[in-house]
Amino acid sequence: MDTGMTKIPELYGSLVFNDKVMREKLPKDVYKALRKTIDNNTHLELDVANSVAVAMKEWAVENGATHFTHWFQPMTGTTAEKHDSFINPDDKGQVIMEFAGKELVKGEPDASSFPSGGLRATFEARGYTAWDPTSPAFIKDGTLYIPTAFCSYSGEALDKKTPLLRSMEALSKEAVKVLKLLGNEEVSSVSTTVGPEQEYFLINTEDYAKRKDLIFTGRTLLGAKPPKGQEMEDHYFGNLKTRVSEYMHDLDLELWKLGIPAKTKHNEVAPCQHELAPVFDTTNVAVDHNQLTMEVMKKVAKKHGFECLLHEKPFDGINGSGKHNNWSMSTNTGINLLEPGKSPAENVQFLVFLAAVIKAVDDYADLMRLSVASPGNDHRLGANEAPPAVVSMFLGDELTAVVESIENDTFFNKMGSVQMDTGASVLPHFFKDNTDRNRTSPFAFTGNKFEFRMLGSSLSVAGPNVILNTAVAESLSAFYEELKGVSADGLNDAVHALVKKTLIDHKRIIFNGDGYTDEWIAEAEKRGLPNLKATPDALPVFIADKNVKLFTKHGIFTESEINSRYEILLENYNKTLHIEAKTMIDMVYHQFLPGVEGYMNELADTIIKKKQAVSGVSCKAEEKTLQVVSDNYDKIYDLVEKLKTDTEKAEAIEDSLQMADFYKDTVISDMESLRAVADATEEIIPEDALPYPSYGKILFYV
């Protein structure tokens, strides 16, 4: 296929059953009915589904598909799929290609084989997948992929998409009510949009294949720092290496075929680290696209001799990878509700929705932190490479001035457009933005959207957006209740009073300074902001009374669904730490210690031979090295024995939260102590003494 730039418009979305294809393939009445379902979240009748299924099958077969699958997002954090062929035997011993509406609308995977947190017993196997018509079907590897939701036989959500769709509907409902109070009668729905930036590492496949820790856990558990890391800051936005550039080119093409609007690509801060950023899309579509992006990243990497690492902290001592969630709200009439306009102080609609977001983030900062909690992300948050674990908001100079003027009932002196003076007359004139960027802020306003920066690179963006949508829906619900009885004549004053009170009550969440400093952490504590440093600290907030009330009020989760997710998250944390500890033990016993022992034997042989060859010769250097390595060998052995014992203790704990706390407080501490001595030893012994590649080789030989 010619992939020149003139062909990109033809390539883009060529494997997607998008609006253009639907217009071409569907009868007009069927197209209108399906479009109504997509745009207004209305029910789709079976006869319409039958027509869509026939057209979808014909289109898929034309494009080389032989199978179809209901593609869904269970609580594993990845995606799932079961493939069925289009063929059906006839009574003449032949086959025909068929695909009915009932097959499009509903599938039936085994619900007992996915995490359910106690919602389903092993013998209760039935579960259903239900077509999500708002997210377009696509073709991949000869199969028609149909995005679906996943629920149990009794209707409980067993996936990440169902709560997301519920949260989007809840926010739309509450936002429309408030907008109509403000006089915006044309709006019938509000959509949230997301553009998730994706960071990742690329390393050579041959290096990856030699590291058990990368294979089993996604991160290195041992490894001394190389002489050079990221301190020269020469990798960020640096020239792309040829192999990396070729990978990025092929990745773009594969994503574009699937209708994923990959836009920006560049080198990130750490060596071998890169970033891909898409154009924003409706939230549930953006979630699907991001899951696909991570999958395609790994697949294309293998074709180029790379392994794509999506762990939040693959290498100690250099930056890990995050995923920035750029979130906004837009009406069906095309208005971005977070667009300040020319005069944000006079934009009543903007101020109401800004206040709603500020209130939401402050009221549910604990849930915001929970939504990004994972063992991998615990290594990043607060490590001066990602935002701290304390949730706060950055508004920038102009919006902060607006907030202060409202709070103090003073006149807002709008900042005029400032022309940048670069000092070089040959450069073109341009105006600087009305706010700076704050990379240390967990939740920063960036022009007409908020950037939630705490997400880890491997995380599904569904969870954080469920929390964000629901929390904002609750703020808007409270605003509506306060304003609904106000007369038209008094509405402006009531809105001003409401916005003012909200900003005063929740200004503690606003912080425009350096989130990396110890002073901010101390200040945050004074303000009463939660500092949930690790995943086991954050998980119990899921089942706190105020949060259970939030979810059940807006129909996001039932109490049983909340409890099941709490149990799943705890279990995932414990299993992850268990695998990491067992992998480290295995590497130390079977690779590290034998490698060190081999070097000590060589060193001892050298000392003996040297003394035999030359009478009275000094072997001071060799003997000192041998002594240090030998002492470390004994320390490492004692430390790995302790890690083994404590891991066995963790396994014996019956209560899941107590087990998680033990892993956090004891097992992780054991692993850090063991690693410290092992890494110090690695700095002394020859590089080829160990059977796996060093940090230097992995990070600088791509």
ZAMI-252714 format. One record per residue (C-alpha): z, y, x; residue in three letters. Coordinates in steps of 0.001 Angstrom, whole numbers, plus 500000, padded with zeros to 6 digits. Layout:
BEGIN
R       Z       Y       X    r
R       Z       Y       X  ALA
...
//
This chain:
BEGIN
R       Z       Y       X    r
R  500000  500000  500000  MET
R  499097  503474  501270  ASP
R  502408  505251  501612  THR
R  501032  508635  502609  GLY
R  502691  511618  500957  MET
R  499807  511938  498473  THR
R  500758  508486  497108  LYS
R  504497  509097  496721  ILE
R  504248  510316  493099  PRO
R  502445  507067  492231  GLU
R  504970  504999  494202  LEU
R  508052  506641  492706  TYR
R  509467  504592  489828  GLY
R  506538  502153  489968  SER
R  508963  499259  489431  LEU
R  510957  500958  486657  VAL
R  510555  500597  482897  PHE
R  510923  504368  482570  ASN
R  509974  506904  479924  ASP
R  506351  507048  481090  LYS
R  505977  503262  480774  VAL
R  507753  503210  477415  MET
R  505377  505841  476045  ARG
R  502408  503760  477167  GLU
R  503656  500327  476097  LYS
R  505659  500912  472916  LEU
R  504424  501740  469403  PRO
R  505253  505353  468555  LYS
R  507930  504498  465977  ASP
R  509607  502040  468359  VAL
R  509495  504565  471198  TYR
R  511104  507218  468982  LYS
R  513842  504809  467864  ALA
R  514607  503778  471447  LEU
R  514536  507401  472604  ARG
R  517003  508297  469839  LYS
R  519365  505568  471056  THR
R  519111  506775  474643  ILE
R  519527  510468  473838  ASP
R  522111  510284  471057  ASN
R  523991  507026  471756  ASN
R  522984  505614  468383  THR
R  522802  501927  467444  HIS
R  519573  500040  468231  LEU
R  518275  497713  465517  GLU
R  517151  494169  466399  LEU
R  513566  494706  465225  ASP
R  513275  497622  467661  VAL
R  514794  495463  470404  ALA
R  512208  492759  469687  ASN
R  509337  495216  470154  SER
R  510897  496605  473328  VAL
R  511408  493087  474695  ALA
R  507753  492141  474202  VAL
R  506529  495312  475900  ALA
R  509067  494994  478695  MET
R  508043  491384  479369  LYS
R  504343  492218  479419  GLU
R  504931  495092  481828  TRP
R  507159  492949  484051  ALA
R  504626  490094  484189  VAL
R  501861  492557  485030  GLU
R  503965  493625  487988  ASN
R  504546  490071  489237  GLY
R  507863  489221  487577  ALA
R  508501  485610  486572  THR
R  512198  485864  485672  HIS
R  514639  488227  484000  PHE
R  518344  488797  484575  THR
R  521158  490673  482905  HIS
R  522458  492734  485825  TRP
R  526105  493754  485502  PHE
R  529077  495073  487468  GLN
R  532126  492794  487224  PRO
R  535513  493674  488704  MET
R  534509  492220  492076  THR
R  533249  495628  493227  GLY
R  529711  494291  493590  THR
R  526998  493339  491088  THR
R  526220  490016  489429  ALA
R  523060  488403  488074  GLU
R  521865  485105  486572  LYS
R  518089  484576  486582  HIS
R  516127  482968  483734  ASP
R  512379  482460  483705  SER
R  510109  483832  480994  PHE
R  508578  480378  480453  ILE
R  509191  478325  477320  ASN
R  507574  474892  476767  PRO
R  505372  474431  473710  ASP
R  504722  471220  471752  ASP
R  501576  470486  473763  LYS
R  503334  470094  477074  GLY
R  502323  473580  478207  GLN
R  504403  476703  478708  VAL
R  504174  480160  477227  ILE
R  505699  483398  478552  MET
R  508224  484667  476024  GLU
R  511040  487186  475924  PHE
R  512747  487934  472612  ALA
R  514879  490841  471508  GLY
R  517981  488656  471359  LYS
R  517477  487775  475054  GLU
R  517137  491454  475894  LEU
R  520181  492529  473911  VAL
R  522627  489743  474813  LYS
R  523268  487341  477675  GLY
R  526040  484818  478257  GLU
R  527454  484369  481777  PRO
R  530640  482430  482511  ASP
R  533456  484938  481994  ALA
R  536163  482727  483525  SER
R  534551  482815  486963  SER
R  534994  486581  487389  PHE
R  538226  488537  487939  PRO
R  539921  489171  484611  SER
R  543529  489922  485547  GLY
R  544772  487385  483031  GLY
R  542503  488454  480175  LEU
R  540734  485098  480304  ARG
R  542008  481621  481152  ALA
R  539842  479256  483192  THR
R  539040  477115  480149  PHE
R  538011  480207  478148  GLU
R  534586  480543  479666  ALA
R  532498  482482  477176  ARG
R  531537  486075  477993  GLY
R  528711  488384  477006  TYR
R  526413  490860  478692  THR
R  525043  493640  476478  ALA
R  521941  495688  477273  TRP
R  522559  499315  478271  ASP
R  519366  501043  477061  PRO
R  520426  504342  478671  THR
R  519859  502862  482141  SER
R  516228  501809  482719  PRO
R  515267  498220  483559  ALA
R  513532  497604  486879  PHE
R  511773  494884  488874  ILE
R  513138  493549  492146  LYS
R  512033  490442  494056  ASP
R  509927  489141  491159  GLY
R  512685  489496  488572  THR
R  513103  491940  485693  LEU
R  516595  493458  486035  TYR
R  518214  494611  482784  ILE
R  521310  496815  483291  PRO
R  524105  495550  481058  THR
R  527777  495827  480190  ALA
R  530011  492740  480459  PHE
R  532766  491750  478033  CYS
R  534846  488718  477114  SER
R  534490  486549  474004  TYR
R  537215  488617  472342  SER
R  535587  491933  473294  GLY
R  537672  493100  476271  GLU
R  535753  494928  478995  ALA
R  535447  492778  482124  LEU
R  533292  495215  484057  ASP
R  533075  498738  485441  LYS
R  530238  499991  483221  LYS
R  531847  499607  479780  THR
R  534800  501946  480511  PRO
R  532368  504369  482162  LEU
R  530204  504546  479042  LEU
R  533331  504970  476913  ARG
R  534549  507828  479136  SER
R  531172  509569  478974  MET
R  531254  509423  475173  GLU
R  534861  510668  475098  ALA
R  534058  513689  477257  LEU
R  530917  514466  475261  SER
R  532847  514345  471989  LYS
R  535614  516695  473166  GLU
R  533236  519057  474996  ALA
R  531008  519482  471932  VAL
R  534026  520324  469755  LYS
R  535101  523076  472165  VAL
R  531570  524428  472575  LEU
R  531123  524748  468823  LYS
R  534424  526661  468621  LEU
R  533012  529033  471226  LEU
R  529946  529589  469062  GLY
R  527500  527221  470731  ASN
R  526175  525492  467613  GLU
R  523005  524047  469168  GLU
R  524778  521557  471419  VAL
R  525056  517990  470124  SER
R  526034  516150  473317  SER
R  527295  516755  476840  VAL
R  526434  514500  479758  SER
R  528199  514197  483061  THR
R  525980  514015  486115  THR
R  526674  512581  489550  VAL
R  524976  512624  492929  GLY
R  526829  510181  495238  PRO
R  526187  510779  498946  GLU
R  526371  507501  500896  GLN
R  527553  507127  504509  GLU
R  526942  503951  506504  TYR
R  526702  502415  510005  PHE
R  523760  500566  511539  LEU
R  524423  498095  514361  ILE
R  522317  495383  515975  ASN
R  522275  492081  514093  THR
R  522892  490106  517284  GLU
R  526086  492079  517954  ASP
R  527262  491668  514372  TYR
R  526704  487896  514502  ALA
R  529123  487555  517446  LYS
R  532030  489343  515756  ARG
R  534091  487249  513342  LYS
R  535982  490333  512221  ASP
R  532829  492135  511101  LEU
R  531505  489026  509387  ILE
R  534702  488184  507480  PHE
R  536270  491614  506901  THR
R  533573  494250  507426  GLY
R  535577  495995  510164  ARG
R  536593  495362  513760  THR
R  540185  494163  514133  LEU
R  540115  494248  517946  LEU
R  538260  496535  520306  GLY
R  539098  499016  523056  ALA
R  537643  502499  522759  LYS
R  534567  503128  524945  PRO
R  534561  505923  527562  PRO
R  532552  508050  525138  LYS
R  533090  508235  521393  GLY
R  532154  511138  519131  GLN
R  533929  513875  521073  GLU
R  530687  515471  522310  MET
R  529584  515937  518678  GLU
R  526021  515212  519757  ASP
R  525213  512595  517131  HIS
R  525739  514712  514009  TYR
R  522317  515863  512729  PHE
R  520911  514628  516050  GLY
R  517418  513343  516711  ASN
R  516828  510040  514910  LEU
R  516181  507067  517158  LYS
R  512819  505431  516526  THR
R  514217  502209  515045  ARG
R  516620  504133  512832  VAL
R  513872  506483  511655  SER
R  511632  503516  510791  GLU
R  514503  501934  508858  TYR
R  515161  505135  506929  MET
R  511457  505456  506107  HIS
R  511267  501932  504698  ASP
R  514565  502431  502860  LEU
R  513216  505562  501168  ASP
R  510095  503723  500018  LEU
R  512065  500809  498559  GLU
R  514456  503147  496773  LEU
R  511668  505329  495423  TRP
R  509940  502279  493929  LYS
R  513147  501656  491988  LEU
R  513264  505248  490768  GLY
R  516224  506140  492975  ILE
R  515794  509793  494025  PRO
R  516747  509460  497708  ALA
R  516503  513010  499033  LYS
R  518346  513655  502300  THR
R  518900  511510  505409  LYS
R  520525  512353  508731  HIS
R  522801  511184  511531  ASN
R  526509  511482  510774  GLU
R  529392  512334  513125  VAL
R  530149  508922  514645  ALA
R  527676  507058  516858  PRO
R  525514  504681  514779  CYS
R  526636  506433  511588  GLN
R  524199  507917  509081  HIS
R  524043  509362  505560  GLU
R  521721  509191  502548  LEU
R  522037  511638  499667  ALA
R  520219  511366  496310  PRO
R  519384  513951  493691  VAL
R  521976  513890  490887  PHE
R  521449  511827  487737  ASP
R  523273  510977  484514  THR
R  526514  509291  485550  THR
R  525908  505713  484395  ASN
R  522387  505772  485871  VAL
R  523772  507245  489105  ALA
R  526350  504438  489255  VAL
R  523619  501812  488818  ASP
R  521478  503545  491429  HIS
R  524301  503674  493947  ASN
R  525028  499960  493546  GLN
R  521326  499305  494101  LEU
R  521240  501668  497072  THR
R  523997  499768  498868  MET
R  522237  496461  498209  GLU
R  518826  497729  499361  VAL
R  520388  499342  502449  MET
R  521667  495962  503617  LYS
R  518446  494123  502764  LYS
R  516132  496572  504551  VAL
R  518475  496719  507561  ALA
R  518024  493004  508229  LYS
R  514233  493463  508388  LYS
R  514740  495940  511223  HIS
R  517210  493844  513208  GLY
R  520180  495843  511938  PHE
R  523298  495106  509964  GLU
R  524318  497868  507573  CYS
R  528104  498342  507507  LEU
R  529561  499928  504378  LEU
R  533240  499422  505227  HIS
R  535275  502624  505171  GLU
R  536516  502149  508761  LYS
R  534424  499668  510783  PRO
R  535574  501025  514159  PHE
R  538945  502343  515282  ASP
R  539042  505735  516932  GLY
R  535872  507168  515376  ILE
R  535104  508477  511915  ASN
R  534834  506090  509022  GLY
R  532429  506356  506108  SER
R  532941  508019  502750  GLY
R  530955  508674  499605  LYS
R  530962  512186  498132  HIS
R  530847  512249  494338  ASN
R  529061  515450  493233  ASN
R  530075  515818  489571  TRP
R  529079  518258  486855  SER
R  528616  518593  483076  MET
R  525400  519531  481261  SER
R  524575  520046  477589  THR
R  521618  518447  475832  ASN
R  520201  521990  475640  THR
R  520023  522180  479438  GLY
R  523102  524258  480262  ILE
R  525238  523377  483286  ASN
R  528776  524054  482079  LEU
R  529982  524569  485651  LEU
R  527378  527237  486444  GLU
R  529344  530499  486946  PRO
R  526348  532723  486243  GLY
R  525916  536210  487621  LYS
R  529427  537214  486608  SER
R  531859  534275  486426  PRO
R  534674  536563  485269  ALA
R  532708  537354  482086  GLU
R  531333  533847  481487  ASN
R  533825  532645  478866  VAL
R  532230  529219  478509  GLN
R  532355  528616  482268  PHE
R  535981  529760  482532  LEU
R  537094  527468  479710  VAL
R  535487  524423  481323  PHE
R  536686  525419  484798  LEU
R  540227  525686  483429  ALA
R  539829  522287  481774  ALA
R  538876  520686  485088  VAL
R  541744  522409  486939  ILE
R  544221  521187  484315  LYS
R  542744  517676  484383  ALA
R  542956  517300  488157  VAL
R  546523  518622  488245  ASP
R  547767  516557  485293  ASP
R  546154  513365  486576  TYR
R  546151  513812  490356  ALA
R  547900  510444  490601  ASP
R  545016  508744  488781  LEU
R  542472  510594  490923  MET
R  544158  509137  494003  ARG
R  544343  505697  492388  LEU
R  540618  505772  491625  SER
R  539764  505775  495348  VAL
R  542516  503416  496505  ALA
R  541453  500455  498641  SER
R  542614  498830  501874  PRO
R  539583  500204  503712  GLY
R  540011  503733  502403  ASN
R  543681  503750  503423  ASP
R  542455  503942  507038  HIS
R  540476  507146  506325  ARG
R  542504  509329  504002  LEU
R  544585  511789  505964  GLY
R  543094  510740  509303  ALA
R  541441  514125  510066  ASN
R  538030  512695  509190  GLU
R  538423  512609  505420  ALA
R  540538  514524  502911  PRO
R  544274  513776  502866  PRO
R  545820  511436  500314  ALA
R  547212  514511  498531  VAL
R  544827  515627  495782  VAL
R  544077  519363  495680  SER
R  541195  521632  494626  MET
R  539113  524127  496612  PHE
R  537597  526991  494606  LEU
R  536373  529356  497312  GLY
R  536924  533081  497664  ASP
R  535093  534380  494601  GLU
R  536458  531911  492046  LEU
R  539940  532249  493517  THR
R  539649  536011  493070  ALA
R  538537  535444  489457  VAL
R  541523  533171  488844  VAL
R  543918  535723  490345  GLU
R  542457  538586  488286  SER
R  542909  536566  485082  ILE
R  546422  535581  486066  GLU
R  547406  539183  486867  ASN
R  545329  540912  484159  ASP
R  543576  542980  486791  THR
R  539947  544012  487117  PHE
R  537763  541533  488965  PHE
R  535776  543285  491678  ASN
R  532724  541044  492020  LYS
R  531642  540394  495555  MET
R  528133  541658  496083  GLY
R  525424  539610  497732  SER
R  525974  539817  501479  VAL
R  522942  539748  503736  GLN
R  523464  537610  506811  MET
R  523146  539446  510116  ASP
R  522192  536877  512729  THR
R  521601  539434  515455  GLY
R  518016  538301  515949  ALA
R  515484  540555  514248  SER
R  512753  537913  514329  VAL
R  514716  535682  511907  LEU
R  514134  536123  508153  PRO
R  516774  537821  506015  HIS
R  518812  535679  503639  PHE
R  521990  536016  501621  PHE
R  525060  533936  502189  LYS
R  526629  531863  499412  ASP
R  529514  533257  497418  ASN
R  531818  530525  498725  THR
R  532239  528567  501931  ASP
R  532535  524772  502088  ARG
R  535833  523018  502791  ASN
R  535349  519525  504203  ARG
R  539113  518896  504192  THR
R  539443  519359  500436  SER
R  539551  516278  498208  PRO
R  537988  518120  495249  PHE
R  535889  521150  496112  ALA
R  533799  523516  494003  PHE
R  530332  523787  495539  THR
R  528324  526280  493527  GLY
R  527813  524610  490142  ASN
R  529558  521270  490589  LYS
R  532674  519692  492043  PHE
R  532488  517439  495066  GLU
R  535090  514647  494917  PHE
R  535265  513744  498611  ARG
R  537930  511025  498689  MET
R  535753  508022  497791  LEU
R  535283  505260  500359  GLY
R  531763  504194  501305  SER
R  531900  500712  499739  SER
R  533519  501849  496487  LEU
R  531742  501720  493151  SER
R  531582  505289  491872  VAL
R  532249  504055  488334  ALA
R  536066  504088  488643  GLY
R  536500  507656  489919  PRO
R  534134  508971  487245  ASN
R  535971  507090  484492  VAL
R  539153  508895  485558  ILE
R  537478  512277  485944  LEU
R  535634  512106  482627  ASN
R  538718  510952  480738  THR
R  541071  513506  482286  ALA
R  538691  516379  481486  VAL
R  538206  515013  477962  ALA
R  541977  515178  477499  GLU
R  542108  518806  478700  SER
R  539315  519762  476303  LEU
R  541067  517920  473466  SER
R  544218  519977  474111  ALA
R  542168  523191  474219  PHE
R  540521  522358  470897  TYR
R  543849  521677  469208  GLU
R  545162  525053  470390  GLU
R  542097  527033  469353  LEU
R  540877  525311  466191  LYS
R  543032  527325  463787  GLY
R  542316  530718  465312  VAL
R  540289  533192  463240  SER
R  536933  534429  464497  ALA
R  538379  537916  465090  ASP
R  541174  536583  467288  GLY
R  539204  533939  469156  LEU
R  538397  535994  472265  ASN
R  542034  536962  472793  ASP
R  543173  533392  472148  ALA
R  540664  531996  474648  VAL
R  541734  534549  477275  HIS
R  545401  533679  476711  ALA
R  544660  529961  476896  LEU
R  542681  530249  480124  VAL
R  545340  532506  481672  LYS
R  548206  530166  480754  LYS
R  546276  527129  482010  THR
R  545522  528744  485354  LEU
R  549136  529864  485825  ILE
R  550529  526459  484844  ASP
R  548199  524539  487156  HIS
R  547555  526853  490105  LYS
R  549638  524568  492345  ARG
R  546624  522240  492591  ILE
R  544429  524996  494111  ILE
R  544406  525095  497919  PHE
R  541636  526699  499965  ASN
R  543063  526090  503440  GLY
R  542964  523314  506045  ASP
R  544003  520053  504404  GLY
R  544364  518334  507783  TYR
R  547499  520227  508820  THR
R  551073  518986  508606  ASP
R  551957  522358  507119  GLU
R  549786  521636  504069  TRP
R  551408  518247  503516  ILE
R  554815  519942  503588  ALA
R  553579  522693  501260  GLU
R  552097  520113  498868  ALA
R  555476  518414  498656  GLU
R  557095  521748  497763  LYS
R  554492  522204  495035  ARG
R  555342  518784  493628  GLY
R  551933  517251  494316  LEU
R  551993  513457  494747  PRO
R  551333  512016  498204  ASN
R  550416  508374  497609  LEU
R  549620  507363  501166  LYS
R  548590  503729  500675  ALA
R  547060  501594  497950  THR
R  550315  499812  496944  PRO
R  551897  503265  496455  ASP
R  549066  504326  494152  ALA
R  548464  501230  492026  LEU
R  551593  501429  489806  PRO
R  550435  504792  488407  VAL
R  547753  502863  486498  PHE
R  550415  501440  484186  ILE
R  552585  504582  483972  ALA
R  553298  505588  480356  ASP
R  551476  508925  480479  LYS
R  548350  507290  481886  ASN
R  548393  504402  479427  VAL
R  548578  506990  476631  LYS
R  545610  508856  478104  LEU
R  543376  505779  478254  PHE
R  544320  504377  474864  THR
R  544063  507740  473089  LYS
R  540433  508171  474151  HIS
R  539491  504505  473749  GLY
R  538726  503976  477442  ILE
R  540975  500931  477925  PHE
R  543231  498885  475708  THR
R  546693  498179  477094  GLU
R  545627  494644  477964  SER
R  542569  495987  479821  GLU
R  544792  498391  481767  ILE
R  547215  495647  482750  ASN
R  544384  493324  483733  SER
R  542833  495938  486032  ARG
R  546196  496649  487613  TYR
R  546587  492947  488397  GLU
R  543008  492706  489732  ILE
R  543485  495690  492051  LEU
R  546747  494271  493377  LEU
R  545167  490864  493896  GLU
R  542177  492383  495706  ASN
R  544486  494313  498036  TYR
R  546538  491247  498866  ASN
R  543497  489035  499385  LYS
R  541839  491602  501636  THR
R  544906  491929  503863  LEU
R  545333  488163  503895  HIS
R  541757  487655  505104  ILE
R  542137  490367  507731  GLU
R  545369  488901  509091  ALA
R  543974  485348  509174  LYS
R  540794  486560  510886  THR
R  542763  488431  513529  MET
R  544926  485392  514190  ILE
R  541818  483231  514531  ASP
R  540124  485651  516944  MET
R  543192  486020  519132  VAL
R  543898  482282  519354  TYR
R  540328  481063  519758  HIS
R  538543  483933  521479  GLN
R  540766  486611  522960  PHE
R  543512  484554  524600  LEU
R  541068  481962  526046  PRO
R  538982  484834  527441  GLY
R  542013  486432  529046  VAL
R  543196  483077  530364  GLU
R  539794  482465  531939  GLY
R  539931  485828  533718  TYR
R  543487  485176  534961  MET
R  542369  481830  536406  ASN
R  539446  483506  538167  GLU
R  541746  486212  539513  LEU
R  544312  483633  540722  ALA
R  541535  481630  542417  ASP
R  540335  484809  544129  THR
R  543816  485558  545446  ILE
R  544249  482006  546777  ILE
R  540814  481912  548420  LYS
R  541287  485360  549936  LYS
R  544635  484399  551472  LYS
R  543197  481120  552775  GLN
R  540258  482887  554367  ALA
R  542179  485708  556060  VAL
R  545713  485181  557316  SER
R  548136  487922  556253  GLY
R  545568  489714  554082  VAL
R  546931  491967  551318  SER
R  546107  491026  547711  CYS
R  548175  493835  546240  LYS
R  545526  495060  543776  ALA
R  544614  491594  542545  GLU
R  548240  490506  542229  GLU
R  549210  493679  540349  LYS
R  546286  493258  537964  THR
R  547161  489620  537453  LEU
R  550769  490532  536734  GLN
R  549822  493177  534153  VAL
R  547322  490888  532426  VAL
R  549759  487971  532512  SER
R  552542  490069  530995  ASP
R  550170  491275  528292  ASN
R  549053  487702  527651  TYR
R  552644  486725  526904  ASP
R  553146  489791  524675  LYS
R  549962  489049  522763  ILE
R  551011  485455  522236  TYR
R  554404  486520  520877  ASP
R  552812  489160  518652  LEU
R  550193  486821  517184  VAL
R  552921  484275  516472  GLU
R  554865  486976  514624  LYS
R  551742  487958  512674  LEU
R  551180  484329  511729  LYS
R  554777  483904  510560  THR
R  554778  487135  508537  ASP
R  551421  486304  506951  THR
R  552887  483000  505783  GLU
R  555884  484901  504382  LYS
R  553536  487210  502486  ALA
R  551716  484232  500967  GLU
R  555020  482873  499638  ALA
R  555932  486046  497716  ILE
R  555356  485535  494001  GLU
R  555445  489125  492738  ASP
R  552064  490778  493429  SER
R  553418  494299  494037  LEU
R  556165  493015  496341  GLN
R  553519  491038  498217  MET
R  551377  494166  498568  ALA
R  554319  496165  499881  ASP
R  555082  493425  502403  PHE
R  551486  493428  503614  TYR
R  551551  497236  503856  LYS
R  554916  497568  505603  ASP
R  555079  494407  507711  THR
R  551767  492615  508167  VAL
R  549749  495770  508869  ILE
R  552422  496865  511348  SER
R  552153  493458  513050  ASP
R  548377  493816  513261  MET
R  548617  497311  514743  GLU
R  551143  496201  517382  SER
R  549017  493198  518317  LEU
R  545871  495267  518507  ARG
R  547483  497905  520731  ALA
R  548325  495359  523445  VAL
R  545052  493478  523047  ALA
R  542981  496661  523338  ASP
R  544961  497766  526408  ALA
R  544223  494371  527967  THR
R  540535  494599  527092  GLU
R  540364  497820  529115  GLU
R  541433  495867  532217  ILE
R  539452  492636  532017  ILE
R  535681  492329  532624  PRO
R  533487  492908  529572  GLU
R  531964  489440  529791  ASP
R  535403  487787  529682  ALA
R  535304  487954  525879  LEU
R  532716  486096  523775  PRO
R  531927  489080  521569  TYR
R  530431  492534  522307  PRO
R  532585  495542  523137  SER
R  532641  498842  521253  TYR
R  530488  500389  523957  GLY
R  527736  497822  523517  LYS
R  527844  497891  519716  ILE
R  527839  501664  519347  LEU
R  525544  502793  522150  PHE
R  522947  500024  522565  TYR
R  521125  500500  519243  VAL
//
